[in-house]
Each structure stands twice: as structure tokens, then as C-alpha cells.
Amino acid sequence: MSTGPLSTPATAGPRPLRAADTTPDRPWPVRHLAPKIADYIAKMPPVWVEGQVLNLKRWNTLYFLTLRDTDLDMSLSVTAPASAIDKLADKLADGAHLVVHARPQFHAKKGTLTFAADDVRLVGLGELLARIEHLKGILGAEGLFEPARKRALPFLPAVVGLIVAQQGDAEHDVVSNARARWSAVQFEIRRVTVQGPRAVPEVSAAIAELDRDPRVDVIVVARGGGSFEDLLPFSNESLVRVAAACRTPLVSAIGHHLDTPLLDLVADFRASTPTDAAKRVVPDVSEERARLTQARLRARAALTARLTREQTGLDHWRSRPVLANPTTLVDVHEHRVVALRESARRSLHTALVHGHAEVAGLSAQVRALSPAATLDRGYAVVQRADGHVVRAPDEVAADDALHIRVARGQLAARVTTD
């Protein structure tokens, strides 16, 4: 029993000639697309490509290897004839840098892309160093290595961000030595790949993550040395710029003495080894205690010496007569004040006695010369009504009113005759 109309097969009808003409109902089968891809890739010219060697193997007269990018996790499969590789056999190993001249090949049956090399050249250390020096000049011109940009490390960080290899001694060296110096220090550890194509993105991401953590006071990137090729990621431009943009103080402890990775130049502090980094990021508690003890002893000695010196000075001044008997100077002035006071009292008394006698004499003279004394002897003062003192009889007339003043009072009178 039919449940619906039968669908038309996708391959029914003529096949589209162009890829743009394909539709869900008229697709290309794989057997048709794969040869077209192979033909298209076969038309591509050969190209010089550079990368790091990985998984180098030989099979009969061919070498098979993976050529990977040193900055990103990308790789290409390459085959090369033994004649092109054998001349480099004593120098070629995993990790070496090659420049190969290869043509792309697409294997239709497997759907894989490989490169067939006809010329292989080893990139020497001189050329790699020249590239790093060129990048160093560019970054230096931008001011990324200037001392003014470098921040001081905190004296006592509470949390240390540590970026180390997933396996290795660097983590143990930093953590054990730091905690031996200051047991309270804490670590925020990020274990990453520190060499190969994954090193740059993983180390960069770890630096950025720890920089965003507000608890982290300082970041340490540690690795226990290695060959020049192994340390190339630490001279990568993108990694160096991430380190330069880090706001948290950064310590580079790559541990390479012969060459200086660019990370060492942009970091706020370069430690020679992971152990040296541990000594730099945290203080030694025993040394700090010894310094405190020494400072306390010096302070006590200085204070004791100052007190002794001041006490000696005080004793010297107190032994002087003026301080031994402080009233000596005052006593002299006191005696003089007392003498002056007695002299003043005597002078005042004498002046008062003389003044009293003089006043008494003057009083007797005044009394003797006073009109009142004359009146007491029986004399009288006769005045007319207008107050004129009568000195002669012709100064009055009959019936004039007179005013007579005697010692004990006044009288009124009138002239009766001339």
C-alpha cells in the first residue's frame, strides 16, 4: 500500500556542469568532485614554505614529515625524496626549521592534501637570530623595552601567578624555593605548553587570564632553559605584545644564558632561572627577621647613646653653681630690693615729717595773717550795703545801712549822724 508519491532520485536528470549550478536535488557525487579538486590543485604552482619539522620518518626512498607553524597550531604533510633530505641528515631532526619547495597534491581517494617537495633547505641559527634582531629593533623603536615602562615588583605578594610547563622542574623550583622563603605565599598556577606551535597561544592566554585576576600581584613565566629552537616562542611578536600589555608586574624566568628571548626584554624583571625568580618575587623571612632584629638593635643603641649624651649634658649644667643653687642670682636682687624698700620708707618718713612741720609753720603764719585772727582780737569789718568796706567816716552818710562782721558773727547797723 503506497503512503505517498515516490521521491525523485537526487541523481536523476543531467548532472550540473558548474559547481554554482548544484542544488540539494542535483548535487555532485564525491567521485565527480574529488577529481575536479585534484585537477584544480594540480594547476597551482609550487611554493616555498617555511615551518618546523615534526614526525620525520623515512620509508624506502621517501621522507615523510609534518611542517608546522611555530606561532599557530597549523601544520602541513610533506613528502620529500631521500636525495633532498640525506644531505641534511646529520642536522635534521624534530624541531629544526626548514624551507621547502613543494607542489600541492590532492589525493582524491583519501581526500587529503599533501605537498611533494623537490628541494629542502635548513634554516640556520644565523637567519633565525637575524629575524629576532629585526623584530627586536621594531619593538624597541615602539618603546616596549624602555626602563620607564617597567614596574617595580611588590615587596610581599599575597598571590603569585605562575606559568610553567605541564611537566618539568620549573614549577617545583619556583614553588618550593618561594615557600621556603615565605611560607604564606599562595600560587595561581597555569600549566601550559612551553615549546612548539601551541606555546604561543597557550602562554599568551595564561598571561592574559592571570592579568585579569585581581588577586594576582605578580606573574612569573618560568621554563628551565632549552635549546635556541625550543625558546623561539618566547621571542614571538604576538606573545611579546601580550606581555607588554600586561598590567600586572611580569617576571621572565626562561633560564637561557646564551641568548636573550625578547620576553626577557619586555618583562618587568628578568630572572636567570626559576629559582632566581622565586628569590626575587618573595622576601626571605629569615633575612627579614634578621634585618628587623638588626634595625631594632641599631635603634636601641642610637636611642641609648642619645639619652646618655643628653643626661651627661644635663648633669654638666646641673653641676654649675647657678643651677646647683638656683636662688643665688635671685638672692642678690632680693637683698637690693629690700634695702631699696627700707631706704624708700625712711626717705618717705623723713619727707612726711619735714612736710608736717612745714605745713604747721605755714598754718601758723596763715592763721596769724588771717582776718579772722584780727577779728578775734576785737576788730570788726564794716561794709556798706553794696559790700564796700568802710575805711573812713566820709565813706558813709546818715541813715546808711551797714553790715558789721565780728569774730563771732555779723551785725546790722545804721548810721545816725554824720
KOLGU-467825 format. One line per field, with one value per residue (C-alpha): residue number from 1; x, y, z. Coordinates in steps of 0.2 Angstrom, whole numbers, plus 2048, in hexadecimal, padded with zeros to 3 digits. Example, Ala and Ser with C-alpha at 12.3 -4.5 7.8 and 13.67 -1.06 7.14 Angstrom:
REM residues 2
nr = (1|2)
x = (83E|844)
y = (7EA|7FB)
z = (827|824)
***
This chain:
REM residues 418
nr = (1|2|3|4|5|6|7|8|9|10|11|12|13|14|15|16|17|18|19|20|21|22|23|24|25|26|27|28|29|30|31|32|33|34|35|36|37|38|39|40|41|42|43|44|45|46|47|48|49|50|51|52|53|54|55|56|57|58|59|60|61|62|63|64|65|66|67|68|69|70|71|72|73|74|75|76|77|78|79|80|81|82|83|84|85|86|87|88|89|90|91|92|93|94|95|96|97|98|99|100|101|102|103|104|105|106|107|108|109|110|111|112|113|114|115|116|117|118|119|120|121|122|123|124|125|126|127|128|129|130|131|132|133|134|135|136|137|138|139|140|141|142|143|144|145|146|147|148|149|150|151|152|153|154|155|156|157|158|159|160|161|162|163|164|165|166|167|168|169|170|171|172|173|174|175|176|177|178|179|180|181|182|183|184|185|186|187|188|189|190|191|192|193|194|195|196|197|198|199|200|201|202|203|204|205|206|207|208|209|210|211|212|213|214|215|216|217|218|219|220|221|222|223|224|225|226|227|228|229|230|231|232|233|234|235|236|237|238|239|240|241|242|243|244|245|246|247|248|249|250|251|252|253|254|255|256|257|258|259|260|261|262|263|264|265|266|267|268|269|270|271|272|273|274|275|276|277|278|279|280|281|282|283|284|285|286|287|288|289|290|291|292|293|294|295|296|297|298|299|300|301|302|303|304|305|306|307|308|309|310|311|312|313|314|315|316|317|318|319|320|321|322|323|324|325|326|327|328|329|330|331|332|333|334|335|336|337|338|339|340|341|342|343|344|345|346|347|348|349|350|351|352|353|354|355|356|357|358|359|360|361|362|363|364|365|366|367|368|369|370|371|372|373|374|375|376|377|378|379|380|381|382|383|384|385|386|387|388|389|390|391|392|393|394|395|396|397|398|399|400|401|402|403|404|405|406|407|408|409|410|411|412|413|414|415|416|417|418)
x = (800|808|809|80E|816|827|835|840|852|85E|869|85A|85C|86C|87A|87E|88D|893|894|889|87B|87A|86B|865|85B|869|87A|88B|890|8A0|8A8|8A4|8AA|8BA|8C3|8BE|8C6|8D5|8D6|8D4|8E2|8ED|8EC|8F4|906|913|916|924|91D|926|922|928|92B|921|91F|92D|92D|935|92D|937|93C|930|930|920|91F|913|917|90F|90D|917|90A|8F9|8F4|8F3|8FD|8FF|904|914|91C|92E|93A|948|954|94E|94F|95E|96A|962|961|96E|965|953|948|938|937|943|93D|93B|937|931|92C|91C|90D|8FC|8F4|8E3|8DF|8CE|8CB|8D0|8CB|8DB|8E7|8FA|909|916|927|935|941|944|94E|953|94F|95F|961|968|959|94D|958|957|944|944|94F|945|935|93F|943|930|92A|938|934|922|929|924|935|937|93C|92E|921|927|91D|925|921|916|920|914|908|8F9|8F6|903|8FD|908|909|913|914|908|917|928|932|92E|91E|927|935|92A|91E|929|936|929|920|931|933|921|916|906|908|8FA|8FB|8EF|8F7|8F4|8FC|8FE|908|919|920|919|90A|8FF|90A|906|8F3|8F3|900|8F8|8E7|8EE|8F6|8E6|8DC|8E7|8E8|8D5|8D5|8D5|8DD|8ED|8FA|908|90A|919|91C|928|931|940|94B|94C|953|952|944|93A|93A|934|922|929|92F|91E|917|905|90B|917|909|8FD|90B|90D|8FB|8FB|8F6|8FC|90F|917|926|92F|938|93C|94D|957|968|96F|961|954|942|939|92D|93C|93D|92B|928|929|937|942|947|955|94C|93C|945|94B|939|933|940|93B|928|927|933|93C|934|944|94D|93F|93E|951|94F|942|94C|95B|951|949|95B|961|952|954|967|964|956|961|970|964|95D|96E|975|966|968|97A|976|969|974|982|976|96E|980|982|980|972|968|96E|967|95B|956|967|964|953|95A|965|956|94B|957|959|946|944|951|949|938|93F|948|938|92E|93B|93B|928|927|934|92B|91A|922|92A|91A|90F|91A|91A|907|906|911|907|8F7|8FD|902|8F2|8E8|8F2|8EF|8DD|8CF|8C7|8D5|8D4|8C1|8C5|8CF|8BF|8C0|8B1|8AE|8A1|89A|88D|87E|887|895|8A1|8AC|8AB|8BC|8B8|8A8|8A6|8A3|891|882|875|868|873|871|881|887|893|89D|8A5|8AE|89F|892|88A|880|875|876|871|87A|871|87C|889)
y = (800|811|81E|82C|831|82A|837|83A|833|841|83B|83B|846|84E|852|865|86A|878|878|887|87D|870|86F|864|85A|85A|858|852|841|83F|835|844|852|84A|849|85B|861|857|85F|870|86D|866|876|880|884|87E|889|88C|889|88A|880|875|863|856|843|841|82F|826|819|811|820|82D|837|83B|84A|857|869|873|886|88C|899|890|87E|87B|86E|867|855|855|847|849|83E|837|83F|850|84B|840|84F|857|847|84B|85C|857|852|856|868|86E|87C|878|882|876|878|86D|86B|868|857|851|83F|83C|82B|831|843|849|857|854|85D|855|85D|85E|869|86A|877|879|889|88D|895|8A4|8A8|8A5|8B0|8BE|8BD|8BE|8CD|8D5|8D3|8D9|8E9|8EC|8E9|8F3|902|901|903|8F2|8EF|900|8FF|90C|900|8F3|8F2|8EE|8DC|8DC|8DA|8CC|8C5|8BC|8B2|8AE|8A9|89B|895|885|876|868|85D|863|869|87C|87B|872|87E|88D|887|87E|88C|899|890|88D|89F|8A5|896|8A1|8A5|89D|898|899|88C|88A|87B|87E|878|882|87D|878|880|880|88A|89B|89A|891|89C|8AB|8A6|8A1|8B3|8BB|8B0|8B3|8C6|8C7|8BE|8CC|8C1|8BE|8CB|8C5|8B8|8AD|8A4|896|889|880|885|87B|87C|88C|884|87F|891|899|89B|8A7|8B3|8B2|8C3|8BF|8B8|8C7|8D3|8CA|8CB|8DD|8E1|8D7|8E3|8D7|8D7|8C9|8BF|8B5|8A6|89D|898|89A|8A2|8A2|8AB|8B7|8B3|8C3|8BF|8C3|8D4|8D9|8D1|8DC|8D1|8C4|8B5|8AA|89A|895|894|8A5|8AB|8A3|8AD|8BD|8BD|8B9|8BE|8B2|8B2|8AD|8BC|8C8|8C2|8C5|8D6|8DA|8D4|8DE|8EE|8EC|8EA|8F9|903|8FE|902|913|918|912|91C|92C|92A|927|937|941|93B|93F|951|953|94D|959|968|963|962|975|980|98A|97A|971|980|988|996|99D|9AA|9AE|9B0|9BF|9C8|9C4|9CC|9DB|9DC|9DB|9E9|9F4|9F1|9F6|A05|A0A|A08|A13|A20|A21|A22|A30|A39|A37|A3E|A4C|A4F|A4F|A5B|A67|A66|A6A|A79|A7F|A7C|A87|A94|A93|A94|AA3|AAC|AA7|AB4|AA8|AAA|ABD|ABB|AB0|ABE|AC9|AD1|AD2|AD4|AE1|AE0|AEA|AE2|AE1|AD7|AE5|AE4|AF4|AFB|B0E|B17|B21|B11|B10|B1B|B1D|B0F|B04|AF1|AE9|AD7|AD3|AC3|ABE|AAF|AA6|AAB|ABA|AC9|AD5|AE8|AF9|B09|B16|B25|B2B)
z = (800|7FB|808|7FC|7EC|7E9|7EA|7DB|7DD|7E0|7D2|7C5|7B6|7AF|7BB|7BD|7B4|7C0|7D3|7D3|7CB|7D8|7E3|7F1|7E4|7D7|7E1|7DB|7E1|7EA|7DB|7D0|7DD|7E2|7D1|7CE|7DE|7D9|7C8|7D0|7DC|7CF|7C6|7D5|7D3|7E0|7EF|7FB|80D|81E|82E|83C|839|842|841|834|82E|81F|814|807|7FC|803|813|81B|827|82E|82B|839|83C|84B|850|84D|84F|83C|832|821|81B|810|807|800|7F7|801|7F5|7FB|80E|80F|80D|81D|826|833|837|835|843|84B|850|842|836|823|814|807|7F4|7F2|7E7|7EE|7EB|7EE|7F0|7EA|7F2|803|801|809|804|804|7FD|7F3|7F6|7E9|7F3|806|80E|821|829|833|844|83C|832|841|84B|83D|83D|850|84F|842|84D|85C|853|84E|860|867|85C|863|874|87B|883|88B|89E|8A1|89D|8A9|8BA|8CA|8D2|8E1|8F1|8F8|8EB|8F3|8E3|8D5|8C4|8BD|8AB|8A9|89E|8A1|8A6|8AC|8BB|8B8|8C3|8D1|8D1|8D2|8DE|8EA|8EB|8ED|8FB|903|904|908|90D|90B|8F9|8EE|8DB|8CD|8C1|8AE|8A6|894|885|885|874|863|85A|869|874|86E|86F|87F|888|881|888|899|89A|896|8A2|8B0|8AC|8AE|8BF|8CC|8D9|8CF|8D4|8C9|8BA|8B7|8A7|8AA|8A0|8A4|895|884|873|869|85E|86D|873|863|869|877|869|860|85C|861|872|875|872|87E|88B|888|88A|89B|8A9|8B6|8B9|8AF|8B2|8A4|8AB|89A|8A1|891|893|881|879|87F|87A|876|885|890|889|88B|89C|8AB|8B2|8AB|8B6|8B1|8B6|8BE|8CF|8CD|8C9|8D9|8E3|8DA|8DC|8EF|8FD|908|919|922|919|91D|92F|930|929|935|944|93D|93B|94C|954|94A|94F|961|961|959|965|974|96E|96B|97D|984|97B|981|993|993|98D|99A|9A7|9A1|9A2|9B3|9BA|9B7|9C6|9BE|9BC|9CC|9D6|9CA|9D7|9D7|9C9|9D1|9E2|9DD|9D5|9E4|9F0|9E5|9E3|9F6|9F9|9EC|9F4|A06|9FF|9F6|A06|A10|A02|A02|A15|A15|A07|A10|A21|A18|A0F|A1F|A27|A18|A17|A2A|A28|A18|A21|A30|A24|A1B|A2B|A31|A21|A1F|A21|A2D|A39|A38|A3C|A4B|A52|A52|A41|A36|A23|A1E|A0D|A04|9FC|9EC|9F4|9F4|A04|A0E|A11|A15|A1D|A0D|A03|A0B|A0E|A1A|A1A|A10|A14|A19|A1B|A29|A2A|A3A|A40|A46|A39|A30|A35|A2C|A2F|A29|A29|A34|A32|A26)
***
